[in-house]
Amino acid sequence: MITDRPALGVIFMLGFCIIAPLGDAMAKIISETIPVGQLLLVRFGIQAAILIPIIWLTNRRWRMNYRILGLTITRTILHIIGIGCMFTSLYYLPLADAIAIAFVMPFISLLLGKFALSEEVGRRRLIACTIGFLGTLMVIQPSFITVGWHALWPLGVAVSFALFMLITRKIAKETDPVSLQAVSGSVACLILIPPIVFSHSNDIELLSLVMPSVAHLWLLGLVGVLGTFAHLLITWSLRLAPSTTLAPMQYLEIPIATLLGWLIFGELPNCIASLGIMITILAGTYIIFREQAIVRQSVSNYKH
């Protein structure tokens, strides 16, 4: 078993918070011309192509028992859904708005714990959850006026990644990160190829295949490389540090995405969305730190 090394886990999470929005920015650039199914296939195909040779060259163990394999397949399906929802949202929404809306994830995790796992959730955290939802609605509202229900795609990202992170933390210490991501990339390709082949022959636009330009081919490659590296970093971070330590750091994605959106696309959230982003960050951070305080109190009471 791997022992926790929080400082290194924090460094890896910081790397993820920088690289993940950069990969999303590359995906947004090509989302108008490359269908989401092709984006996903290239994204996971590059992941498998990079990592499988590394496994062979380094003699890493990538066989999994049935429990870990089952959780890995479930994790991969959630990963496909989450990235698919994000790529689709980037076609319609500014980069910062899409990522900020997706950060309803801590509130969904809290409600899943209360209603699905029967965990005890105090009144203050429920109030913070409600305030956070209101903040998210303030981010959604301007986009909803402009693009309609497509502004809700990041909510799919939030639900998928709330479950994805739960499974990742559950298996991170029992699997090698490189092997886990290699298997995930391979499984994702096996899942994606049949519907894309079927849909291409039946002219289903979202899952069709197009010939990219040379410039878009480079950007497709960047999406795959950055996505692979980003999720290696988050897997390493969850392997080395508790999720309660790392969760507040994920909010760094929002200001980084805002900066990239301004530099690359000339986008900035309007006043209502900016206020909503601040409320969402504050409410989510409060929930995370409140959960940490409860865990510390429980440990202290147990010792005494």
C-alpha positions as CSV (number, residue, x, y, z in Angstrom):
1,M,0.0,0.0,0.0
2,I,1.1,3.6,-0.7
3,T,1.4,6.0,2.2
4,D,0.0,9.5,1.9
5,R,2.4,12.3,0.9
6,P,0.2,15.3,0.9
7,A,2.8,17.9,-0.3
8,L,3.5,15.9,-3.5
9,G,-0.2,15.2,-3.9
10,V,-0.9,19.0,-3.8
11,I,1.8,19.7,-6.4
12,F,0.3,17.1,-8.8
13,M,-3.2,18.6,-8.2
14,L,-1.8,22.1,-9.0
15,G,-0.4,20.7,-12.3
16,F,-3.8,19.2,-13.1
17,C,-5.6,22.6,-12.4
18,I,-3.3,24.2,-15.0
19,I,-3.2,21.6,-17.7
20,A,-6.8,20.5,-17.7
21,P,-8.3,24.0,-18.6
22,L,-5.5,24.3,-21.3
23,G,-6.7,21.0,-22.8
24,D,-10.3,22.2,-22.6
25,A,-9.3,25.4,-24.4
26,M,-7.7,23.4,-27.2
27,A,-10.9,21.3,-27.5
28,K,-13.0,24.5,-27.6
29,I,-11.0,25.8,-30.6
30,I,-11.8,22.7,-32.7
31,S,-15.2,21.9,-31.3
32,E,-16.9,23.8,-34.1
33,T,-15.4,21.5,-36.8
34,I,-14.7,18.2,-35.1
35,P,-17.7,16.1,-33.9
36,V,-17.7,15.2,-30.2
37,G,-17.5,11.5,-30.9
38,Q,-14.3,11.9,-32.9
39,L,-12.8,14.2,-30.2
40,L,-13.5,11.6,-27.6
41,L,-12.0,8.7,-29.7
42,V,-8.8,10.7,-30.4
43,R,-8.6,11.8,-26.8
44,F,-8.7,8.3,-25.4
45,G,-6.9,6.7,-28.3
46,I,-3.9,9.0,-27.7
47,Q,-4.0,8.1,-24.0
48,A,-3.8,4.4,-24.8
49,A,-1.1,4.9,-27.5
50,I,1.1,6.9,-25.1
51,L,0.7,4.7,-22.0
52,I,0.7,1.1,-23.3
53,P,4.3,1.3,-24.7
54,I,5.4,2.8,-21.3
55,I,3.9,-0.2,-19.5
56,W,5.7,-2.6,-21.8
57,L,9.0,-0.7,-21.5
58,T,8.9,-0.4,-17.7
59,N,7.4,-3.9,-17.0
60,R,4.6,-2.3,-15.0
61,R,1.8,-4.6,-13.7
62,W,-1.5,-3.8,-15.4
63,R,-3.5,-7.0,-14.7
64,M,-6.5,-6.3,-12.4
65,N,-8.7,-8.5,-10.3
66,Y,-12.4,-8.6,-11.1
67,R,-13.3,-5.9,-8.5
68,I,-10.8,-3.4,-9.7
69,L,-11.5,-4.1,-13.3
70,G,-15.2,-3.6,-12.8
71,L,-14.6,-0.3,-11.0
72,T,-12.2,0.7,-13.7
73,I,-14.8,0.1,-16.5
74,T,-17.4,2.0,-14.5
75,R,-14.9,4.8,-14.0
76,T,-14.1,4.8,-17.7
77,I,-17.8,5.1,-18.7
78,L,-18.2,8.0,-16.3
79,H,-15.0,9.6,-17.8
80,I,-16.4,9.3,-21.3
81,I,-19.7,10.9,-20.2
82,G,-18.0,13.7,-18.3
83,I,-15.5,14.6,-21.0
84,G,-18.3,14.3,-23.7
85,C,-20.5,16.7,-21.7
86,M,-17.5,19.1,-21.3
87,F,-16.6,19.0,-25.0
88,T,-20.2,19.6,-26.0
89,S,-20.6,22.5,-23.5
90,L,-17.4,24.1,-24.9
91,Y,-19.1,24.4,-28.3
92,Y,-21.8,26.6,-26.7
93,L,-20.4,28.3,-23.7
94,P,-17.4,30.4,-22.7
95,L,-14.5,28.4,-21.2
96,A,-14.7,29.9,-17.7
97,D,-18.5,29.6,-17.6
98,A,-18.5,25.9,-18.6
99,I,-15.9,25.0,-15.9
100,A,-17.5,27.2,-13.2
101,I,-20.9,25.5,-13.8
102,A,-19.2,22.1,-13.6
103,F,-18.1,23.0,-10.1
104,V,-21.5,22.3,-8.7
105,M,-19.8,18.9,-8.3
106,P,-19.0,19.3,-4.5
107,F,-22.7,20.0,-3.9
108,I,-23.8,17.0,-5.8
109,S,-21.2,14.9,-3.9
110,L,-22.7,16.2,-0.6
111,L,-26.3,15.4,-1.7
112,L,-25.3,11.9,-3.0
113,G,-23.7,11.2,0.4
114,K,-26.9,12.3,2.2
115,F,-29.6,10.7,0.1
116,A,-27.8,7.8,-1.6
117,L,-25.4,6.7,1.2
118,S,-27.4,7.9,4.2
119,E,-24.5,10.0,5.5
120,E,-25.2,12.6,8.1
121,V,-25.0,16.1,6.7
122,G,-25.4,19.1,9.0
123,R,-27.6,22.1,8.6
124,R,-24.8,24.5,7.9
125,R,-23.5,22.3,5.0
126,L,-27.0,22.0,3.5
127,I,-27.3,25.8,3.7
128,A,-23.9,26.2,2.0
129,C,-25.0,23.7,-0.6
130,T,-28.2,25.7,-1.3
131,I,-26.2,29.0,-1.6
132,G,-23.7,27.2,-3.9
133,F,-26.5,26.1,-6.2
134,L,-27.8,29.7,-6.3
135,G,-24.4,30.8,-7.3
136,T,-24.2,28.2,-10.0
137,L,-27.6,29.3,-11.3
138,M,-26.3,32.8,-11.6
139,V,-23.5,31.5,-13.8
140,I,-26.0,29.5,-15.9
141,Q,-28.6,32.3,-16.2
142,P,-26.7,34.5,-18.8
143,S,-25.7,31.5,-20.8
144,F,-29.2,30.0,-20.7
145,I,-30.6,33.2,-22.1
146,T,-28.1,32.9,-25.0
147,V,-28.0,29.2,-25.8
148,G,-31.0,27.7,-24.0
149,W,-30.8,24.2,-22.4
150,H,-27.2,23.7,-23.8
151,A,-26.1,25.7,-20.8
152,L,-26.9,22.7,-18.7
153,W,-24.3,20.4,-20.2
154,P,-21.7,21.2,-17.5
155,L,-24.1,19.8,-14.9
156,G,-23.6,16.4,-16.6
157,V,-19.9,17.0,-16.2
158,A,-20.4,17.6,-12.5
159,V,-22.5,14.5,-11.8
160,S,-20.1,12.2,-13.8
161,F,-16.9,13.5,-12.2
162,A,-18.4,13.5,-8.7
163,L,-18.8,9.7,-9.1
164,F,-15.5,9.5,-11.1
165,M,-13.5,11.0,-8.3
166,L,-15.1,8.8,-5.7
167,I,-14.1,5.6,-7.7
168,T,-10.6,7.0,-8.4
169,R,-9.9,7.6,-4.8
170,K,-11.3,4.1,-4.0
171,I,-8.9,2.3,-6.3
172,A,-5.9,4.8,-6.6
173,K,-3.8,3.1,-3.9
174,E,-4.4,-0.4,-5.3
175,T,-3.4,0.4,-8.9
176,D,-0.5,2.0,-10.7
177,P,-1.6,5.3,-12.2
178,V,0.0,4.7,-15.6
179,S,-1.5,1.2,-15.8
180,L,-4.9,2.5,-14.7
181,Q,-5.0,5.2,-17.3
182,A,-3.7,2.8,-20.0
183,V,-6.5,0.4,-19.3
184,S,-9.0,3.2,-19.2
185,G,-7.9,4.5,-22.6
186,S,-8.1,1.1,-24.1
187,V,-11.5,0.3,-22.6
188,A,-12.8,3.7,-23.7
189,C,-11.7,3.0,-27.3
190,L,-13.5,-0.4,-27.3
191,I,-16.7,1.4,-26.0
192,L,-16.5,4.3,-28.5
193,I,-15.6,2.6,-31.7
194,P,-18.8,0.5,-32.3
195,P,-21.3,3.5,-31.9
196,I,-19.0,5.8,-34.0
197,V,-18.8,3.2,-36.8
198,F,-22.5,2.6,-36.7
199,S,-23.3,6.3,-36.5
200,H,-20.9,7.3,-39.3
201,S,-22.7,5.0,-41.7
202,N,-26.1,6.4,-40.5
203,D,-25.1,10.1,-40.7
204,I,-25.5,10.9,-37.0
205,E,-23.6,14.2,-36.8
206,L,-22.3,14.1,-33.2
207,L,-20.6,10.7,-33.7
208,S,-19.5,11.2,-37.3
209,L,-15.9,11.3,-38.6
210,V,-14.4,14.2,-40.5
211,M,-11.0,14.9,-42.0
212,P,-9.3,17.6,-39.9
213,S,-7.0,20.3,-41.3
214,V,-3.3,20.1,-40.5
215,A,-3.7,22.8,-37.8
216,H,-6.7,20.9,-36.3
217,L,-4.8,17.7,-36.4
218,W,-2.1,19.2,-34.2
219,L,-4.8,20.6,-31.8
220,L,-6.4,17.1,-31.7
221,G,-3.1,15.7,-30.7
222,L,-2.7,18.4,-28.0
223,V,-6.1,17.6,-26.6
224,G,-5.1,13.9,-26.3
225,V,-1.7,14.6,-24.8
226,L,-2.8,17.2,-22.3
227,G,-5.9,15.2,-21.3
228,T,-3.7,12.1,-20.7
229,F,-1.2,14.0,-18.6
230,A,-3.8,15.9,-16.6
231,H,-5.6,12.8,-15.6
232,L,-2.3,11.0,-14.7
233,L,-1.6,14.0,-12.4
234,I,-5.0,13.8,-10.7
235,T,-4.7,10.0,-10.3
236,W,-1.2,10.4,-8.8
237,S,-2.5,13.2,-6.5
238,L,-5.4,11.1,-5.2
239,R,-2.9,8.2,-4.7
240,L,-0.7,10.4,-2.5
241,A,-3.1,12.7,-0.6
242,P,-6.7,12.6,0.9
243,S,-9.4,13.9,-1.3
244,T,-10.4,16.4,1.4
245,T,-6.9,17.9,1.2
246,L,-7.0,18.2,-2.6
247,A,-10.6,19.2,-3.2
248,P,-10.3,23.0,-2.3
249,M,-7.4,23.2,-4.8
250,Q,-9.6,22.2,-7.7
251,Y,-11.2,25.6,-7.6
252,L,-8.0,27.0,-9.0
253,E,-9.3,25.7,-12.3
254,I,-11.9,28.5,-12.5
255,P,-9.5,31.5,-12.4
256,I,-7.0,29.7,-14.7
257,A,-9.9,29.0,-17.1
258,T,-11.0,32.6,-16.9
259,L,-7.4,33.8,-17.8
260,L,-7.2,31.3,-20.7
261,G,-10.6,32.3,-21.9
262,W,-9.6,36.0,-21.9
263,L,-6.2,35.4,-23.5
264,I,-7.3,32.9,-26.2
265,F,-11.0,33.8,-26.9
266,G,-11.4,37.3,-25.5
267,E,-14.1,36.0,-23.2
268,L,-14.8,37.3,-19.7
269,P,-17.8,36.3,-17.5
270,N,-20.4,39.2,-17.1
271,C,-21.1,40.7,-13.7
272,I,-23.9,38.3,-12.8
273,A,-21.8,35.2,-13.8
274,S,-18.7,36.6,-12.0
275,L,-20.7,37.1,-8.8
276,G,-22.1,33.6,-9.2
277,I,-18.6,32.2,-9.7
278,M,-17.4,33.8,-6.4
279,I,-20.5,32.5,-4.5
280,T,-19.9,29.0,-5.9
281,I,-16.2,29.0,-4.9
282,L,-16.9,30.3,-1.4
283,A,-19.8,27.9,-0.7
284,G,-17.9,24.9,-2.1
285,T,-14.8,25.8,-0.2
286,Y,-16.8,26.2,3.0
287,I,-18.4,22.7,2.6
288,I,-15.0,21.1,2.0
289,F,-13.4,22.8,5.1
290,R,-16.4,22.0,7.2
291,E,-16.1,18.3,6.3
292,Q,-12.4,18.4,7.2
293,A,-13.2,20.0,10.6
294,I,-15.8,17.3,11.3
295,V,-13.3,14.5,10.3
296,R,-10.7,16.0,12.7
297,Q,-13.2,16.3,15.5
298,S,-14.3,12.7,15.0
299,V,-10.7,11.6,15.1
300,S,-10.0,13.6,18.3
301,N,-13.1,12.2,20.0
302,Y,-12.1,8.7,19.1
303,K,-8.6,9.2,20.5
304,H,-10.0,10.5,23.8
